[in-house]
């Protein structure tokens, strides 16, 4: 699977539409075939970018919550970052049926684990028991 890993960022100083905006640079990794397809994409051909070691790179103004994310090929032949799995979790966590419940804590823990900002959010035993009761009523994956 083709992936992008954040390696740096910079603020554009030259004049133009992007002046003063922050850009993020990602190293692109994948199979030999995936990398060749990425290098042959219209976007990369128009704006080629390589690391010092020759690794192809991806530049964007979009900063995902995770430092390493999958990429996908769009209909126009260009690539973009894919955070759909994490975005699904964020939408579920913001659902009114989840807010203020133990399920919200579980989603926060799941998301924190995915983005690597916490080893584990401690959940008090009383809350843990209420989570089990709520799970009997609502299946997290079917929200």
C-alpha positions in Angstrom: 0.0 0.0 0.0 1.3 3.4 -0.9 1.8 5.6 2.2 3.0 9.1 3.0 5.1 10.0 6.1 5.4 13.6 7.3 9.0 14.7 7.3 9.0 18.5 7.4 7.0 21.7 6.9 7.7 25.2 5.7 6.0 28.6 5.3 6.0 29.8 1.7 7.7 33.2 1.4 7.5 33.8 -2.3 4.7 35.9 -3.7 1.6 34.3 -5.1 -1.5 32.5 -3.9 0.3 30.4 -1.3 2.3 33.2 0.2 2.4 33.0 4.0 0.8 29.5 4.0 2.3 26.5 5.7 3.1 23.5 3.5 3.8 19.9 4.7 6.2 17.5 3.0 5.8 13.7 3.1 8.0 11.0 2.0 6.1 8.5 -0.2 6.7 4.8 0.2 5.2 1.7 -1.5 6.0 -1.0 -3.9 8.1 -0.3 -6.9 5.0 -0.3 -9.1 3.1 2.0 -6.8 6.0 4.5 -6.7 6.3 4.4 -10.4 2.6 5.2 -10.8 2.9 8.0 -8.3 5.9 9.5 -10.2 3.9 9.3 -13.4 0.9 11.1 -12.0 0.1 14.5 -13.5 0.6 16.3 -10.2 4.1 14.9 -9.6 5.1 15.5 -13.2 4.1 19.2 -12.9 5.6 19.6 -9.4 8.3 17.0 -8.9 9.8 16.8 -5.4 12.4 14.3 -4.0 14.2 13.9 -0.7 18.0 14.1 -0.8 18.1 10.3 -1.0 15.9 10.3 -4.1 12.6 9.3 -2.3 9.6 10.8 -4.0 7.8 13.3 -1.9 4.3 14.8 -1.6 3.5 18.4 -0.7 0.2 19.7 0.7 -1.3 22.4 2.8 -3.4 19.7 4.6 -2.0 18.3 7.9 -3.5 15.0 8.8 -3.8 13.9 12.5 -1.4 11.0 11.9 2.2 11.3 10.7 1.9 8.3 8.4 -1.2 7.9 6.3 -2.3 5.8 3.3 -2.6 7.6 0.0 -5.1 6.9 -2.8 -5.3 7.7 -6.4 -8.1 10.1 -7.4 -10.1 9.9 -10.6 -7.9 12.6 -12.2 -4.8 10.4 -11.8 -3.3 12.4 -8.9 -2.7 11.2 -5.4 -4.0 12.5 -2.0 -3.8 11.6 1.6 -6.5 9.1 2.9 -7.7 9.7 6.4 -11.1 8.1 5.9 -10.8 5.6 8.7 -9.9 8.2 11.3 -12.5 10.6 9.9 -15.2 7.9 10.4 -14.2 7.5 14.1 -14.3 11.3 14.6 -17.8 11.5 13.1 -19.0 8.6 15.3 -17.6 10.3 18.4 -19.4 13.6 17.6 -22.8 11.8 17.1 -25.3 13.1 19.6 -26.1 9.6 20.8 -22.5 9.2 21.9 -21.8 12.6 23.4 -21.5 12.6 27.2 -21.5 8.8 27.4 -18.9 6.2 28.1 -18.8 5.5 24.4 -17.3 9.0 23.8 -14.5 8.0 26.1 -13.9 4.8 24.2 -13.8 6.7 20.8 -11.4 9.2 22.3 -9.2 6.4 23.4 -9.4 4.7 20.0 -8.5 7.9 18.2 -5.7 8.8 20.6 -4.2 5.4 20.0 -4.4 5.8 16.2 -2.7 9.2 16.2 -0.1 8.2 18.8 -0.8 10.9 21.4 -1.5 8.7 24.3 -0.6 5.2 25.4 -3.9 4.7 27.1 -6.6 7.0 28.5 -7.5 5.6 31.9 -11.2 4.7 32.2 -12.6 4.4 35.8 -14.0 1.0 36.6 -17.5 2.4 37.0 -17.4 3.9 33.6 -16.1 0.7 32.1 -19.1 -1.2 33.5 -21.5 1.3 32.0 -19.7 1.0 28.6 -20.5 -2.7 28.6 -24.2 -2.0 29.2 -24.2 0.6 26.4 -22.5 -1.7 24.0 -25.4 -4.2 24.4 -27.7 -1.4 23.2 -25.6 0.2 20.5 -23.0 -1.5 18.3 -20.2 1.1 17.7 -19.4 -0.1 14.2 -23.0 0.3 13.1 -23.4 3.9 14.1 
